[in-house]
Amino acid sequence: MNLEVVEWGVPTGILANLSIQPTIFDENKENQVGDVNMDRIREKIKQGKVTDFKIHEDGSLRYKVLIPMKKTWKMEQLAKAYIKKVVRLHGILKDIASDRDYRFLSKFWKNV
């Protein structure tokens, strides 16, 4: 294993070639800048009007989808609810931020 010692804050050698890629949240925030519809939603939120969006601490707008379910539901029922509540309205999503419920992460995707 080759280790390279570098001065703090000064990338050199192999480190100089690395780049940090934006996250999906960075891309969303960048895409929202100057969007007229997003500006209208921000104004509604600032006026105290109820929307399905919230302003995140980084300034981007976030939309939350909650799917009410019972603990006894089988994976097939969860998959059908996901398709009915999310895919029907938004299509297949590129990225999903999950609360990491074990049911969501385990067999769910096999049933969708």
N, CA, C and O atoms as CSV, one atom per row, in Angstrom:
chain,resi,resn,atom,element,x,y,z
A,1,MET,N,N,0.853,-1.178,0.000
A,1,MET,CA,C,0.000,0.000,0.000
A,1,MET,C,C,0.896,1.237,0.000
A,1,MET,O,O,1.814,1.348,0.812
A,2,ASN,N,N,0.625,2.148,-0.902
A,2,ASN,CA,C,1.389,3.393,-0.985
A,2,ASN,C,C,0.609,4.502,-0.314
A,2,ASN,O,O,-0.540,4.761,-0.673
A,3,LEU,N,N,1.210,5.148,0.637
A,3,LEU,CA,C,0.591,6.285,1.304
A,3,LEU,C,C,1.328,7.543,0.909
A,3,LEU,O,O,2.552,7.549,0.776
A,4,GLU,N,N,0.589,8.586,0.725
A,4,GLU,CA,C,1.174,9.859,0.344
A,4,GLU,C,C,0.816,10.888,1.414
A,4,GLU,O,O,-0.359,11.082,1.723
A,5,VAL,N,N,1.818,11.538,1.972
A,5,VAL,CA,C,1.588,12.566,2.984
A,5,VAL,C,C,1.568,13.915,2.267
A,5,VAL,O,O,2.499,14.267,1.543
A,6,VAL,N,N,0.485,14.658,2.487
A,6,VAL,CA,C,0.361,15.958,1.842
A,6,VAL,C,C,0.084,17.022,2.886
A,6,VAL,O,O,-0.371,16.727,3.991
A,7,GLU,N,N,0.359,18.237,2.527
A,7,GLU,CA,C,0.098,19.368,3.412
A,7,GLU,C,C,-1.404,19.635,3.452
A,7,GLU,O,O,-2.079,19.528,2.428
A,8,TRP,N,N,-1.928,19.980,4.623
A,8,TRP,CA,C,-3.356,20.224,4.807
A,8,TRP,C,C,-3.850,21.299,3.854
A,8,TRP,O,O,-3.261,22.377,3.770
A,9,GLY,N,N,-4.919,21.015,3.142
A,9,GLY,CA,C,-5.558,21.997,2.272
A,9,GLY,C,C,-4.927,22.144,0.908
A,9,GLY,O,O,-5.423,22.910,0.082
A,10,VAL,N,N,-3.853,21.435,0.652
A,10,VAL,CA,C,-3.183,21.554,-0.641
A,10,VAL,C,C,-3.161,20.178,-1.309
A,10,VAL,O,O,-2.240,19.398,-1.070
A,11,PRO,N,N,-4.148,19.871,-2.134
A,11,PRO,CA,C,-4.154,18.567,-2.785
A,11,PRO,C,C,-3.061,18.466,-3.838
A,11,PRO,O,O,-2.936,19.336,-4.701
A,12,THR,N,N,-2.279,17.414,-3.765
A,12,THR,CA,C,-1.216,17.182,-4.742
A,12,THR,C,C,-1.237,15.714,-5.140
A,12,THR,O,O,-1.926,14.902,-4.523
A,13,GLY,N,N,-0.497,15.391,-6.148
A,13,GLY,CA,C,-0.379,14.002,-6.572
A,13,GLY,C,C,-1.727,13.410,-6.947
A,13,GLY,O,O,-2.499,14.010,-7.695
A,14,ILE,N,N,-1.996,12.231,-6.419
A,14,ILE,CA,C,-3.232,11.514,-6.727
A,14,ILE,C,C,-4.450,12.311,-6.278
A,14,ILE,O,O,-5.467,12.321,-6.972
A,15,LEU,N,N,-4.366,12.977,-5.136
A,15,LEU,CA,C,-5.502,13.730,-4.615
A,15,LEU,C,C,-5.909,14.878,-5.528
A,15,LEU,O,O,-7.086,15.237,-5.586
A,16,ALA,N,N,-4.951,15.455,-6.239
A,16,ALA,CA,C,-5.258,16.582,-7.119
A,16,ALA,C,C,-6.171,16.157,-8.273
A,16,ALA,O,O,-6.879,16.986,-8.844
A,17,ASN,N,N,-6.153,14.878,-8.610
A,17,ASN,CA,C,-6.960,14.381,-9.731
A,17,ASN,C,C,-8.383,14.022,-9.333
A,17,ASN,O,O,-9.223,13.783,-10.200
A,18,LEU,N,N,-8.666,13.980,-8.033
A,18,LEU,CA,C,-10.002,13.614,-7.575
A,18,LEU,C,C,-10.949,14.803,-7.667
A,18,LEU,O,O,-10.554,15.952,-7.465
A,19,SER,N,N,-12.197,14.505,-7.974
A,19,SER,CA,C,-13.212,15.562,-7.982
A,19,SER,C,C,-14.403,15.095,-7.153
A,19,SER,O,O,-14.702,13.903,-7.090
A,20,ILE,N,N,-15.063,16.032,-6.532
A,20,ILE,CA,C,-16.237,15.716,-5.728
A,20,ILE,C,C,-17.462,15.919,-6.597
A,20,ILE,O,O,-17.691,17.005,-7.130
A,21,GLN,N,N,-18.243,14.864,-6.734
A,21,GLN,CA,C,-19.439,14.917,-7.560
A,21,GLN,C,C,-20.605,15.451,-6.739
A,21,GLN,O,O,-20.712,15.146,-5.552
A,22,PRO,N,N,-21.478,16.240,-7.351
A,22,PRO,CA,C,-22.641,16.752,-6.605
A,22,PRO,C,C,-23.603,15.616,-6.267
A,22,PRO,O,O,-23.733,14.653,-7.023
A,23,THR,N,N,-24.269,15.740,-5.131
A,23,THR,CA,C,-25.271,14.754,-4.744
A,23,THR,C,C,-26.575,15.081,-5.459
A,23,THR,O,O,-26.702,16.131,-6.090
A,24,ILE,N,N,-27.529,14.186,-5.356
A,24,ILE,CA,C,-28.841,14.427,-5.969
A,24,ILE,C,C,-29.485,15.669,-5.358
A,24,ILE,O,O,-30.205,16.399,-6.040
A,25,PHE,N,N,-29.222,15.909,-4.068
A,25,PHE,CA,C,-29.792,17.086,-3.415
A,25,PHE,C,C,-29.163,18.365,-3.957
A,25,PHE,O,O,-29.852,19.373,-4.116
A,26,ASP,N,N,-27.862,18.336,-4.242
A,26,ASP,CA,C,-27.196,19.494,-4.847
A,26,ASP,C,C,-27.764,19.771,-6.237
A,26,ASP,O,O,-28.005,20.919,-6.607
A,27,GLU,N,N,-27.971,18.701,-6.994
A,27,GLU,CA,C,-28.529,18.855,-8.342
A,27,GLU,C,C,-29.942,19.429,-8.286
A,27,GLU,O,O,-30.294,20.306,-9.075
A,28,ASN,N,N,-30.749,18.931,-7.350
A,28,ASN,CA,C,-32.114,19.452,-7.206
A,28,ASN,C,C,-32.101,20.929,-6.860
A,28,ASN,O,O,-32.842,21.717,-7.447
A,29,LYS,N,N,-31.256,21.304,-5.904
A,29,LYS,CA,C,-31.171,22.706,-5.484
A,29,LYS,C,C,-30.763,23.589,-6.671
A,29,LYS,O,O,-31.340,24.655,-6.884
A,30,GLU,N,N,-29.778,23.143,-7.428
A,30,GLU,CA,C,-29.310,23.904,-8.587
A,30,GLU,C,C,-30.408,24.035,-9.647
A,30,GLU,O,O,-30.566,25.092,-10.258
A,31,ASN,N,N,-31.162,22.957,-9.858
A,31,ASN,CA,C,-32.237,22.983,-10.855
A,31,ASN,C,C,-33.401,23.873,-10.428
A,31,ASN,O,O,-34.142,24.368,-11.277
A,32,GLN,N,N,-33.568,24.082,-9.127
A,32,GLN,CA,C,-34.671,24.900,-8.630
A,32,GLN,C,C,-34.397,26.395,-8.746
A,32,GLN,O,O,-35.332,27.196,-8.735
A,33,VAL,N,N,-33.139,26.776,-8.856
A,33,VAL,CA,C,-32.784,28.193,-8.937
A,33,VAL,C,C,-33.366,28.800,-10.208
A,33,VAL,O,O,-33.108,28.318,-11.311
A,34,GLY,N,N,-34.150,29.858,-10.046
A,34,GLY,CA,C,-34.723,30.555,-11.188
A,34,GLY,C,C,-35.974,29.908,-11.764
A,34,GLY,O,O,-36.535,30.419,-12.733
A,35,ASP,N,N,-36.423,28.799,-11.193
A,35,ASP,CA,C,-37.632,28.144,-11.677
A,35,ASP,C,C,-38.842,28.906,-11.141
A,35,ASP,O,O,-39.016,29.031,-9.929
A,36,VAL,N,N,-39.667,29.409,-12.039
A,36,VAL,CA,C,-40.812,30.247,-11.673
A,36,VAL,C,C,-41.782,29.492,-10.765
A,36,VAL,O,O,-42.272,30.055,-9.786
A,37,ASN,N,N,-42.064,28.236,-11.076
A,37,ASN,CA,C,-42.992,27.449,-10.260
A,37,ASN,C,C,-42.450,27.234,-8.848
A,37,ASN,O,O,-43.200,27.311,-7.874
A,38,MET,N,N,-41.161,26.966,-8.738
A,38,MET,CA,C,-40.553,26.778,-7.420
A,38,MET,C,C,-40.591,28.081,-6.610
A,38,MET,O,O,-40.793,28.061,-5.395
A,39,ASP,N,N,-40.395,29.206,-7.294
A,39,ASP,CA,C,-40.463,30.506,-6.621
A,39,ASP,C,C,-41.867,30.757,-6.075
A,39,ASP,O,O,-42.023,31.292,-4.977
A,40,ARG,N,N,-42.888,30.372,-6.841
A,40,ARG,CA,C,-44.273,30.532,-6.372
A,40,ARG,C,C,-44.535,29.682,-5.131
A,40,ARG,O,O,-45.186,30.133,-4.189
A,41,ILE,N,N,-44.029,28.463,-5.135
A,41,ILE,CA,C,-44.211,27.583,-3.977
A,41,ILE,C,C,-43.504,28.166,-2.756
A,41,ILE,O,O,-44.050,28.146,-1.653
A,42,ARG,N,N,-42.294,28.684,-2.950
A,42,ARG,CA,C,-41.563,29.310,-1.835
A,42,ARG,C,C,-42.360,30.476,-1.247
A,42,ARG,O,O,-42.434,30.640,-0.030
A,43,GLU,N,N,-42.953,31.280,-2.129
A,43,GLU,CA,C,-43.754,32.420,-1.668
A,43,GLU,C,C,-44.959,31.954,-0.855
A,43,GLU,O,O,-45.265,32.538,0.184
A,44,LYS,N,N,-45.643,30.914,-1.315
A,44,LYS,CA,C,-46.782,30.374,-0.567
A,44,LYS,C,C,-46.356,29.918,0.821
A,44,LYS,O,O,-47.057,30.157,1.804
A,45,ILE,N,N,-45.205,29.259,0.894
A,45,ILE,CA,C,-44.708,28.784,2.192
A,45,ILE,C,C,-44.403,29.974,3.099
A,45,ILE,O,O,-44.749,29.960,4.280
A,46,LYS,N,N,-43.757,31.000,2.552
A,46,LYS,CA,C,-43.424,32.190,3.350
A,46,LYS,C,C,-44.672,32.922,3.826
A,46,LYS,O,O,-44.660,33.550,4.885
A,47,GLN,N,N,-45.758,32.842,3.039
A,47,GLN,CA,C,-47.020,33.483,3.424
A,47,GLN,C,C,-47.818,32.631,4.408
A,47,GLN,O,O,-48.878,33.045,4.877
A,48,GLY,N,N,-47.310,31.451,4.714
A,48,GLY,CA,C,-47.993,30.576,5.665
A,48,GLY,C,C,-49.071,29.706,5.054
A,48,GLY,O,O,-49.825,29.053,5.775
A,49,LYS,N,N,-49.153,29.691,3.735
A,49,LYS,CA,C,-50.147,28.849,3.074
A,49,LYS,C,C,-49.669,27.398,3.085
A,49,LYS,O,O,-48.470,27.129,3.012
A,50,VAL,N,N,-50.602,26.486,3.174
A,50,VAL,CA,C,-50.277,25.066,3.267
A,50,VAL,C,C,-49.901,24.522,1.889
A,50,VAL,O,O,-50.628,24.721,0.915
A,51,THR,N,N,-48.781,23.847,1.816
A,51,THR,CA,C,-48.360,23.155,0.603
A,51,THR,C,C,-47.804,21.794,1.007
A,51,THR,O,O,-47.569,21.534,2.187
A,52,ASP,N,N,-47.599,20.944,0.035
A,52,ASP,CA,C,-46.988,19.642,0.294
A,52,ASP,C,C,-45.471,19.737,0.347
A,52,ASP,O,O,-44.787,18.742,0.587
A,53,PHE,N,N,-44.954,20.931,0.122
A,53,PHE,CA,C,-43.510,21.135,0.116
A,53,PHE,C,C,-43.071,21.771,1.428
A,53,PHE,O,O,-43.877,22.330,2.172
A,54,LYS,N,N,-41.774,21.670,1.690
A,54,LYS,CA,C,-41.176,22.409,2.797
A,54,LYS,C,C,-39.826,22.926,2.321
A,54,LYS,O,O,-39.210,22.353,1.423
A,55,ILE,N,N,-39.379,24.005,2.927
A,55,ILE,CA,C,-38.066,24.542,2.589
A,55,ILE,C,C,-37.057,23.874,3.504
A,55,ILE,O,O,-37.136,24.002,4.725
A,56,HIS,N,N,-36.113,23.162,2.915
A,56,HIS,CA,C,-35.080,22.458,3.665
A,56,HIS,C,C,-34.060,23.464,4.182
A,56,HIS,O,O,-33.998,24.595,3.700
A,57,GLU,N,N,-33.271,23.055,5.152
A,57,GLU,CA,C,-32.283,23.969,5.734
A,57,GLU,C,C,-31.245,24.443,4.721
A,57,GLU,O,O,-30.624,25.486,4.926
A,58,ASP,N,N,-31.043,23.694,3.625
A,58,ASP,CA,C,-30.092,24.137,2.602
A,58,ASP,C,C,-30.735,25.074,1.576
A,58,ASP,O,O,-30.073,25.517,0.638
A,59,GLY,N,N,-32.048,25.380,1.756
A,59,GLY,CA,C,-32.743,26.313,0.883
A,59,GLY,C,C,-33.512,25.657,-0.247
A,59,GLY,O,O,-34.270,26.328,-0.948
A,60,SER,N,N,-33.333,24.372,-0.436
A,60,SER,CA,C,-34.057,23.690,-1.513
A,60,SER,C,C,-35.448,23.299,-1.044
A,60,SER,O,O,-35.713,23.195,0.153
A,61,LEU,N,N,-36.332,23.085,-2.018
A,61,LEU,CA,C,-37.685,22.627,-1.707
A,61,LEU,C,C,-37.692,21.107,-1.686
A,61,LEU,O,O,-37.088,20.461,-2.543
A,62,ARG,N,N,-38.371,20.548,-0.714
A,62,ARG,CA,C,-38.488,19.092,-0.597
A,62,ARG,C,C,-39.964,18.724,-0.560
A,62,ARG,O,O,-40.790,19.451,-0.009
A,63,TYR,N,N,-40.274,17.594,-1.152
A,63,TYR,CA,C,-41.638,17.085,-1.211
A,63,TYR,C,C,-41.647,15.730,-0.519
A,63,TYR,O,O,-40.795,14.883,-0.787
A,64,LYS,N,N,-42.594,15.532,0.356
A,64,LYS,CA,C,-42.649,14.298,1.115
A,64,LYS,C,C,-43.895,13.512,0.742
A,64,LYS,O,O,-44.989,14.069,0.650
A,65,VAL,N,N,-43.720,12.219,0.529
A,65,VAL,CA,C,-44.834,11.323,0.260
A,65,VAL,C,C,-44.916,10.331,1.410
A,65,VAL,O,O,-43.980,9.568,1.648
A,66,LEU,N,N,-46.021,10.343,2.114
A,66,LEU,CA,C,-46.240,9.381,3.187
A,66,LEU,C,C,-47.281,8.375,2.721
A,66,LEU,O,O,-48.328,8.745,2.189
A,67,ILE,N,N,-46.984,7.125,2.924
A,67,ILE,CA,C,-47.920,6.072,2.540
A,67,ILE,C,C,-48.392,5.384,3.813
A,67,ILE,O,O,-47.644,4.613,4.415
A,68,PRO,N,N,-49.623,5.654,4.226
A,68,PRO,CA,C,-50.119,4.986,5.430
A,68,PRO,C,C,-50.235,3.484,5.181
A,68,PRO,O,O,-50.734,3.047,4.144
A,69,MET,N,N,-49.764,2.708,6.150
A,69,MET,CA,C,-49.808,1.260,5.996
A,69,MET,C,C,-49.920,0.599,7.359
A,69,MET,O,O,-49.689,1.220,8.397
A,70,LYS,N,N,-50.275,-0.661,7.326
A,70,LYS,CA,C,-50.364,-1.447,8.551
A,70,LYS,C,C,-49.107,-2.301,8.684
A,70,LYS,O,O,-48.517,-2.699,7.680
A,71,LYS,N,N,-48.699,-2.580,9.908
A,71,LYS,CA,C,-47.519,-3.408,10.132
A,71,LYS,C,C,-47.703,-4.822,9.585
A,71,LYS,O,O,-46.729,-5.517,9.293
A,72,THR,N,N,-48.938,-5.230,9.452
A,72,THR,CA,C,-49.218,-6.593,9.001
A,72,THR,C,C,-49.232,-6.740,7.481
A,72,THR,O,O,-49.388,-7.852,6.977
A,73,TRP,N,N,-49.073,-5.636,6.739
A,73,TRP,CA,C,-49.096,-5.711,5.289
A,73,TRP,C,C,-47.949,-6.570,4.769
A,73,TRP,O,O,-46.843,-6.547,5.311
A,74,LYS,N,N,-48.226,-7.315,3.727
A,74,LYS,CA,C,-47.195,-8.104,3.063
A,74,LYS,C,C,-46.503,-7.202,2.034
A,74,LYS,O,O,-47.007,-6.133,1.688
A,75,MET,N,N,-45.340,-7.655,1.556
A,75,MET,CA,C,-44.561,-6.865,0.607
A,75,MET,C,C,-45.359,-6.535,-0.649
A,75,MET,O,O,-45.228,-5.440,-1.196
A,76,GLU,N,N,-46.172,-7.456,-1.102
A,76,GLU,CA,C,-46.968,-7.207,-2.304
A,76,GLU,C,C,-47.920,-6.026,-2.096
A,76,GLU,O,O,-48.109,-5.212,-3.000
A,77,GLN,N,N,-48.516,-5.936,-0.907
A,77,GLN,CA,C,-49.417,-4.820,-0.608
A,77,GLN,C,C,-48.648,-3.500,-0.556
A,77,GLN,O,O,-49.139,-2.477,-1.032
A,78,LEU,N,N,-47.445,-3.519,0.018
A,78,LEU,CA,C,-46.614,-2.302,0.067
A,78,LEU,C,C,-46.232,-1.855,-1.338
A,78,LEU,O,O,-46.271,-0.665,-1.652
A,79,ALA,N,N,-45.862,-2.814,-2.179
A,79,ALA,CA,C,-45.477,-2.485,-3.553
A,79,ALA,C,C,-46.649,-1.873,-4.308
A,79,ALA,O,O,-46.470,-0.898,-5.037
A,80,LYS,N,N,-47.841,-2.430,-4.146
A,80,LYS,CA,C,-49.025,-1.882,-4.817
A,80,LYS,C,C,-49.330,-0.464,-4.329
A,80,LYS,O,O,-49.674,0.409,-5.125
A,81,ALA,N,N,-49.200,-0.238,-3.008
A,81,ALA,CA,C,-49.438,1.104,-2.464
A,81,ALA,C,C,-48.414,2.096,-3.008
A,81,ALA,O,O,-48.770,3.229,-3.333
A,82,TYR,N,N,-47.151,1.690,-3.113
A,82,TYR,CA,C,-46.096,2.548,-3.657
A,82,TYR,C,C,-46.410,2.922,-5.109
A,82,TYR,O,O,-46.296,4.085,-5.496
A,83,ILE,N,N,-46.802,1.935,-5.899
A,83,ILE,CA,C,-47.126,2.204,-7.305
A,83,ILE,C,C,-48.327,3.134,-7.402
A,83,ILE,O,O,-48.338,4.046,-8.229
A,84,LYS,N,N,-49.343,2.913,-6.562
A,84,LYS,CA,C,-50.552,3.727,-6.598
A,84,LYS,C,C,-50.294,5.163,-6.132
A,84,LYS,O,O,-50.817,6.107,-6.725
A,85,LYS,N,N,-49.491,5.336,-5.073
A,85,LYS,CA,C,-49.294,6.663,-4.479
A,85,LYS,C,C,-48.130,7.444,-5.073
A,85,LYS,O,O,-48.166,8.675,-5.089
A,86,VAL,N,N,-47.095,6.760,-5.564
A,86,VAL,CA,C,-45.905,7.469,-6.028
A,86,VAL,C,C,-45.709,7.326,-7.532
A,86,VAL,O,O,-45.674,8.325,-8.249
A,87,VAL,N,N,-45.582,6.112,-8.007
A,87,VAL,CA,C,-45.279,5.900,-9.429
A,87,VAL,C,C,-46.373,6.471,-10.319
A,87,VAL,O,O,-46.076,7.045,-11.366
A,88,ARG,N,N,-47.620,6.325,-9.925
A,88,ARG,CA,C,-48.737,6.845,-10.718
A,88,ARG,C,C,-48.613,8.353,-10.929
A,88,ARG,O,O,-48.938,8.859,-12.004
A,89,LEU,N,N,-48.147,9.070,-9.912
A,89,LEU,CA,C,-48.065,10.531,-10.000
A,89,LEU,C,C,-46.726,11.033,-10.531
A,89,LEU,O,O,-46.679,12.029,-11.253
A,90,HIS,N,N,-45.635,10.347,-10.176
A,90,HIS,CA,C,-44.307,10.880,-10.459
A,90,HIS,C,C,-43.455,10.017,-11.378
A,90,HIS,O,O,-42.361,10.426,-11.767
A,91,GLY,N,N,-43.937,8.832,-11.732
A,91,GLY,CA,C,-43.137,7.913,-12.535
A,91,GLY,C,C,-42.116,7.201,-11.656
A,91,GLY,O,O,-42.129,7.338,-10.433
A,92,ILE,N,N,-41.243,6.450,-12.287
A,92,ILE,CA,C,-40.201,5.735,-11.554
A,92,ILE,C,C,-39.169,6.768,-11.113
A,92,ILE,O,O,-38.627,7.503,-11.938
A,93,LEU,N,N,-38.901,6.821,-9.823
A,93,LEU,CA,C,-37.994,7.820,-9.281
A,93,LEU,C,C,-36.540,7.403,-9.439
A,93,LEU,O,O,-36.200,6.225,-9.335
A,94,LYS,N,N,-35.695,8.385,-9.692
A,94,LYS,CA,C,-34.263,8.134,-9.839
A,94,LYS,C,C,-33.627,7.862,-8.476
A,94,LYS,O,O,-32.800,6.958,-8.352
A,95,ASP,N,N,-33.995,8.619,-7.471
A,95,ASP,CA,C,-33.451,8.476,-6.122
A,95,ASP,C,C,-34.575,8.582,-5.106
A,95,ASP,O,O,-35.543,9.316,-5.305
A,96,ILE,N,N,-34.435,7.845,-4.020
A,96,ILE,CA,C,-35.414,7.872,-2.950
A,96,ILE,C,C,-34.682,7.986,-1.624
A,96,ILE,O,O,-33.741,7.238,-1.358
A,97,ALA,N,N,-35.118,8.929,-0.790
A,97,ALA,CA,C,-34.602,9.014,0.574
A,97,ALA,C,C,-35.608,8.281,1.458
A,97,ALA,O,O,-36.763,8.694,1.565
A,98,SER,N,N,-35.173,7.212,2.080
A,98,SER,CA,C,-36.063,6.369,2.865
A,98,SER,C,C,-35.760,6.528,4.352
A,98,SER,O,O,-34.656,6.909,4.742
A,99,ASP,N,N,-36.766,6.227,5.170
A,99,ASP,CA,C,-36.526,6.230,6.613
A,99,ASP,C,C,-35.867,4.929,7.057
A,99,ASP,O,O,-35.685,4.690,8.251
A,100,ARG,N,N,-35.518,4.106,6.103
A,100,ARG,CA,C,-34.814,2.842,6.310
A,100,ARG,C,C,-35.614,1.813,7.085
A,100,ARG,O,O,-35.054,0.999,7.819
A,101,ASP,N,N,-36.892,1.853,6.923
A,101,ASP,CA,C,-37.746,0.830,7.500
A,101,ASP,C,C,-37.302,-0.515,6.922
A,101,ASP,O,O,-37.098,-0.630,5.713
A,102,TYR,N,N,-37.152,-1.515,7.760
A,102,TYR,CA,C,-36.627,-2.796,7.295
A,102,TYR,C,C,-37.466,-3.397,6.175
A,102,TYR,O,O,-36.937,-4.084,5.301
A,103,ARG,N,N,-38.779,-3.139,6.197
A,103,ARG,CA,C,-39.628,-3.678,5.144
A,103,ARG,C,C,-39.352,-2.992,3.820
A,103,ARG,O,O,-39.409,-3.625,2.766
A,104,PHE,N,N,-39.053,-1.706,3.868
A,104,PHE,CA,C,-38.792,-0.956,2.639
A,104,PHE,C,C,-37.487,-1.409,2.002
A,104,PHE,O,O,-37.384,-1.494,0.779
A,105,LEU,N,N,-36.502,-1.696,2.823
A,105,LEU,CA,C,-35.183,-2.035,2.293
A,105,LEU,C,C,-35.017,-3.510,1.945
A,105,LEU,O,O,-34.126,-3.855,1.169
A,106,SER,N,N,-35.831,-4.368,2.486
A,106,SER,CA,C,-35.598,-5.790,2.285
A,106,SER,C,C,-36.224,-6.316,1.006
A,106,SER,O,O,-35.622,-6.217,-0.063
A,107,LYS,N,N,-37.408,-6.867,1.098
A,107,LYS,CA,C,-38.034,-7.546,-0.035
A,107,LYS,C,C,-38.896,-6.631,-0.895
A,107,LYS,O,O,-39.434,-7.063,-1.914
A,108,PHE,N,N,-39.029,-5.379,-0.495
A,108,PHE,CA,C,-39.927,-4.445,-1.186
A,108,PHE,C,C,-39.624,-4.356,-2.670
A,108,PHE,O,O,-40.510,-4.551,-3.502
A,109,TRP,N,N,-38.364,-4.060,-3.008
A,109,TRP,CA,C,-38.014,-3.800,-4.402
A,109,TRP,C,C,-38.207,-5.026,-5.284
A,109,TRP,O,O,-38.424,-4.895,-6.489
A,110,LYS,N,N,-38.131,-6.209,-4.696
A,110,LYS,CA,C,-38.358,-7.418,-5.485
A,110,LYS,C,C,-39.819,-7.516,-5.906
A,110,LYS,O,O,-40.141,-8.127,-6.925
A,111,ASN,N,N,-40.696,-6.911,-5.117
A,111,ASN,CA,C,-42.131,-6.976,-5.411
A,111,ASN,C,C,-42.611,-5.850,-6.315
A,111,ASN,O,O,-43.701,-5.946,-6.880
A,112,VAL,N,N,-41.845,-4.811,-6.464
A,112,VAL,CA,C,-42.234,-3.704,-7.339
A,112,VAL,C,C,-41.920,-4.114,-8.732
A,112,VAL,O,O,-42.155,-3.350,-9.668
